[in-house]
Every structure is written in C-alpha cells, then in structure tokens.
C-alpha cells in the first residue's frame, strides 16, 4: 500500500512539472510578440493622405512623408503607373538599400484610380506593424485644390510618367536625411530627444496612446490616427481586501 502511494505521488509531481513548462513556453511567445520592430512609432494617416493629395511629384512626396513619420528610419517611396490613370504609391523601409520594394519592408500603399469623367479616388492601406489600417475611399475631381502629382491626371494631354517605377534613389537618401534633420530642428516642440524606436524622451508628454490591436481579419479604424501594436500580456485581477 505504501509503495503504491509513493508511485502516485511521483506521477503527480511529474505532471505538475509538465504543466509548468508549457506556461513558460507561452510566456516566451508573448515576450517575442511584445518586442516586434517599429510598433511604437506613430503615423498620422490623415497627414499621409493629405501629403499625397498635395504633392507636386515623388520627390516632394518623399519629403512630406518623412516630415510626418516620427521614427528614426527613413521612408523610401516607389511610384508605379499601372495603366493610363491608375497609380500605386508604396512607402517602405529600404533596409538592404537595394532600391527595390520587398514585402517585409512595406509600410503602406496608396492606390489612385479613375471613377468617371473628371473624377477619381484613392485609398491608403497599412502593412507590417501597421497592418489592418485602411482609409475610406477619398474622392477627387477636376477643379479641386491639389498638387500636380494628382491633378495632372485630369489634363487632356496627360500621359503616365511612371510606367517604369520611380523609387527613392541612393543619392536621394542623404538629401532626405538632411532635410528631415533641419525640419525637426525647426520644430523642437514636436520632436524631442528620441530613442531608436521613435519613442520621445523629455519634452511635452503625449496625451494619446496607441489603441489599435491587430487581428486576423482586415480593416481597422477609418480615417487617420495613430496606429501601432499594443503590448500583449495578461490582465491581473486585484485581490479583494479582507477586513
């Protein structure tokens, strides 16, 4: 009888060790998710959409986008005219500096397409850490105030300029970095000291915090806003105080 009792106790001890190991594995998964790259850098999507609408061309758009982005990485731009009036703009981190848009590097795409005589629309979609964001379809029409990059499509003499895609070149990188440094120095109230991840240190604290949490389905909040990945973790219920 005593021997059987000892065997039962040993089996229970082994089973508890197995359960503990499983919990540690789950904890490791949460930690890896929480340290995903570029998840705490804000992007104001309303400003991105407006930048495309007002840009005079790809080089002007590059400057505008990098003024908006608050991280340390530089955003490269690719512009591709798919047909007579459909245009795809891609923002990406050119990490390997090869001047080619690769899927893991994509941040967003903007698609512009005609909808009728003298009318068109465009929509922005996020990728990577910003996956899930998509803007509403934004309508444009002849006579609206906009930059030449967009308004030229309504001209009778318009011909697509970027059938062979435009991509931010290596010679443009240093110019963009210099321009952004000067821009941030001229706006100290917005750009305080930063970590490499883009989080501000010092200066006026932000009153907003990222609230978007990615899911398996598409679609996020519409319009602009700040998007990132919220840190995953377990909620803990406080213990009830006893008298």
C-alpha positions in Angstrom: 0.0 0.0 0.0 2.8 2.4 0.9 4.6 1.5 -2.3 1.5 2.3 -4.4 1.1 5.7 -2.6 4.7 6.7 -3.4 4.2 5.8 -7.1 1.0 8.0 -7.2 2.9 11.0 -5.6 5.7 10.7 -8.1 3.3 10.7 -11.1 1.6 13.8 -9.8 4.9 15.6 -9.4 5.9 14.8 -13.0 2.5 16.1 -14.3 3.0 19.4 -12.5 6.4 19.9 -14.0 5.0 19.3 -17.5 2.3 22.0 -16.9 4.8 24.5 -15.6 7.0 24.0 -18.7 4.0 24.7 -21.0 3.3 28.0 -19.3 6.9 29.2 -19.7 6.7 28.5 -23.4 3.5 30.6 -23.7 5.2 33.4 -21.8 8.2 33.4 -24.2 5.7 33.7 -27.1 4.1 36.8 -25.5 7.5 38.4 -25.0 8.6 37.9 -28.6 5.3 39.5 -29.8 5.8 42.5 -27.5 9.2 43.3 -29.0 8.0 43.5 -32.6 10.0 46.1 -34.5 8.6 49.6 -35.2 5.5 49.1 -33.2 5.6 52.3 -31.1 6.2 54.8 -33.8 3.2 56.9 -34.7 2.0 57.6 -38.2 -0.7 60.2 -38.7 -2.6 58.7 -41.6 -4.7 61.8 -42.3 -1.5 63.7 -42.9 -0.2 60.9 -45.2 -3.4 61.0 -47.3 -3.2 64.8 -47.5 0.5 64.7 -48.4 -0.2 62.6 -51.5 -3.1 64.9 -52.4 -0.9 68.0 -52.2 2.5 66.6 -53.5 3.9 68.1 -56.7 5.8 64.9 -57.5 7.6 61.9 -56.0 10.5 63.9 -54.6 8.1 66.3 -52.9 6.1 63.4 -51.5 9.3 61.8 -50.1 9.9 65.0 -48.1 6.4 65.3 -46.9 6.1 61.6 -45.7 9.4 61.8 -43.8 8.3 65.0 -42.1 5.2 63.1 -40.9 7.0 59.9 -39.8 8.4 60.3 -36.2 10.8 57.3 -36.1 14.5 57.3 -36.9 14.2 55.1 -40.1 13.9 56.9 -43.4 10.9 56.0 -45.6 11.5 55.4 -49.2 8.9 55.9 -51.9 8.0 53.9 -55.0 5.6 55.3 -57.6 4.2 53.0 -60.3 1.6 53.9 -63.0 -0.2 50.6 -63.7 -2.1 51.9 -66.7 -3.3 55.2 -68.1 -4.5 56.7 -64.8 -4.2 54.0 -62.1 -1.2 54.7 -59.8 0.3 52.8 -56.9 2.5 54.6 -54.3 4.4 52.4 -51.8 6.1 53.6 -48.7 8.8 51.2 -47.4 11.9 50.9 -45.2 14.7 50.1 -47.7 16.7 48.1 -45.1 19.0 46.5 -47.5 19.4 49.7 -49.6 18.8 47.9 -52.9 16.2 50.3 -54.2 13.6 47.5 -54.5 10.3 47.2 -52.7 10.3 43.9 -50.8 7.2 42.6 -49.0 8.7 42.7 -45.4 9.8 46.3 -45.9 6.3 47.7 -46.9 4.7 50.3 -44.6 1.7 51.4 -46.8 0.4 51.6 -50.3 -1.8 54.3 -51.8 -3.9 53.3 -54.9 -5.3 56.0 -57.1 -7.8 55.1 -59.8 -10.3 56.9 -62.1 -14.0 56.6 -61.3 -15.5 58.6 -64.2 -15.1 61.6 -66.4 -13.1 64.2 -64.4 -13.3 62.1 -61.1 -11.1 59.7 -59.3 -10.5 58.2 -55.9 -7.6 56.9 -53.7 -7.2 54.7 -50.7 -4.3 54.0 -48.3 -3.6 50.6 -46.7 -1.1 49.8 -44.0 1.3 46.8 -43.9 3.7 45.2 -41.4 3.4 46.8 -38.0 0.6 49.0 -39.4 -1.4 46.1 -41.0 -5.1 46.5 -40.5 -5.3 50.2 -41.3 -7.2 51.2 -44.4 -8.6 54.7 -45.2 -12.0 55.2 -46.8 -12.0 55.9 -50.5 -11.1 59.5 -50.8 -12.8 61.2 -53.8 -11.1 63.8 -56.0 -12.4 65.7 -59.0 -11.4 68.4 -61.6 -11.2 71.8 -60.0 -10.3 70.6 -56.5 -7.2 72.1 -54.9 -4.4 69.5 -55.1 -0.8 69.1 -56.2 0.3 68.5 -59.7 1.2 64.8 -59.0 -2.5 64.2 -58.7 -4.2 67.0 -60.7 -2.2 66.2 -63.9 -4.2 63.1 -64.4 -7.2 65.3 -65.3 -5.4 67.2 -68.1 -6.2 66.2 -71.7 -2.5 65.8 -72.5 -1.8 63.6 -69.5 0.4 60.6 -70.1 1.6 58.2 -67.3 5.2 59.1 -66.3 6.0 56.1 -64.1 5.2 53.1 -66.2 8.8 52.3 -65.2 8.5 52.8 -61.4 10.2 55.7 -59.6 12.0 54.6 -56.5 13.9 56.7 -53.9 17.5 56.5 -55.1 20.6 56.2 -53.0 21.6 59.7 -53.9 18.3 61.0 -52.5 18.8 59.3 -49.1 21.4 61.7 -47.8 19.3 64.7 -49.1 16.2 63.4 -47.3 18.1 62.8 -44.1 19.5 66.3 -44.1 16.1 67.8 -44.9 14.4 65.9 -42.1 17.1 66.8 -39.6 16.6 70.5 -40.4 12.8 70.1 -40.3 12.9 68.5 -36.9 15.4 71.1 -35.5 13.0 73.8 -36.7 10.1 72.1 -34.8 11.5 71.3 -31.3 8.1 71.3 -29.7 7.2 68.3 -31.8 10.5 66.4 -32.0 12.2 66.0 -28.6 15.0 63.6 -27.8 14.2 60.1 -29.1 15.2 56.5 -28.7 16.0 54.4 -31.8 12.5 53.1 -31.7 11.0 56.5 -32.2 9.6 57.0 -28.6 10.1 60.5 -27.3 12.0 61.3 -24.2 11.6 64.6 -22.4 9.6 67.5 -23.8 5.8 67.7 -23.7 4.3 64.3 -23.0 1.8 62.9 -25.4 -1.8 62.7 -24.2 -2.6 59.9 -26.7 -1.6 56.3 -26.7 -1.8 53.6 -29.4 -5.1 51.7 -29.0 -5.1 49.5 -32.2 -4.6 45.8 -31.6 -4.1 43.8 -34.9 -6.4 40.9 -35.6 -6.6 38.1 -38.1 -9.2 40.0 -40.2 -8.7 43.1 -42.3 -9.9 46.5 -41.8 -9.2 48.9 -38.9 -10.4 52.3 -37.9 -11.2 54.6 -40.8 -9.7 58.0 -41.4 -6.4 59.0 -39.8 -5.0 58.3 -36.4 -2.0 56.8 -34.7 -1.5 53.0 -35.1 0.9 50.6 -33.6 0.8 47.2 -32.0 -0.3 47.2 -28.4 1.8 45.2 -26.0 0.3 41.8 -25.4 0.0 40.4 -21.9 -2.3 39.0 -19.3 -4.6 41.1 -17.2 -4.4 40.6 -13.5 -7.4 40.9 -11.2 -6.6 42.7 -7.9 -7.1 40.7 -4.8 -10.1 41.7 -2.7 -9.1 43.2 0.6 -10.5 41.4 3.6 -11.2 43.1 6.9 
